């Protein structure tokens, strides 16, 4: 009698443990049984089911990494960070250069949902698209988070997330700091702690009647250069416009560099106004806008004409053809596996899916021989057969689905073909939406 054993499995992520794949599969022996599970940490930190920040855009898919030495400050010129991580702390993030958009995103706040929880942060730096920052190149929106922010939403080194623009929850007024080298001939400032994105800044001195535009550099410095040989007369007056077109004024008494001035107010936070998350123009708020964002679904499809989503191929003691044209059941390709004795097809995710969001694992399979099993399934030679394994039959006690494992428990090498490996959605799934909760801002050890 021939056997092919299937498992829904919980597996420690290879890149986190640092051990080679051979050590990962050392327990895949003849004593292995169906639905064996390994203890792992809890799925997520406690988060809010109700928005505590004002959303300003729809939920959008993104990707994150993290970087060290974030304390030194970044391209937005807000300066070094020395403040402790306590309630109200504003984490920092560096978007890819295209999204950074020559500093137009500086100071804008975002709410993020990741595999491990939620985060509120503002853009304070940029991630250049070059050979040293491959994830920041390409069309996908990417945030290189400060190292102390990353553990709130993910572990490891890279993860997919969902994010949206939100109003920054500052209690005070906008702050303006004169920049290095400022004088009566060339005057420059950095504007910070604005509740909405900063669209433009205008200046006039004590002698002029009209406000004149200041130029914004790619390092978030607003400057005005005298062109008529008439020096600026102080105090000067600033008028700062938000992406919502309201404005706040400020009076600057001196051109002396590194002097902080507090503006007359802060931008009014709109109640029902959305903005395009990339270009920052106004858009209509959808009638069915989400209260909270849900982590993007990268888990429903494991294999469909290739491995899909967040899944990795960790197969062992096998030869495989991911794009086999040998009579696929669905689409252009199927997955062909030539498994040695106790070899296996192993598809695993870097971060687990929430098992309560799905009802079953389903797939097609055929083999080069008749195979019977006393457990879930039997397979007929050269005949595609559909299987659907309900999650309710499995002991998923910690609400995690990490992947799929099929083991050839025979003494001989055998061939199998798989197609359309997917997770069926649970129609009665509880909400997976999460909002940032300020109460969850605590120091994470080791960061």
PyMOL commands that set and color helices and strands:
alter all, ss='L'
color gray80, all
select helices_A, chain A and resi 14-17+21-24+70-72+97-100+134-136+147-150+355-357+391-393+438-440
alter helices_A, ss='H'
color red, helices_A
select strands_A, chain A and resi 4-9+60-67+91-96+109-114+117-127+142-146+159-166+175-178+186-192+198-204+212-213+215-216+222-225+236-242+247-252+260-262+273-275+282-284+301-303+311-313+316-324+334-354+358-367+385-390+400-408+414-425
alter strands_A, ss='S'
color yellow, strands_A
deselect
rebuild
show_as cartoon
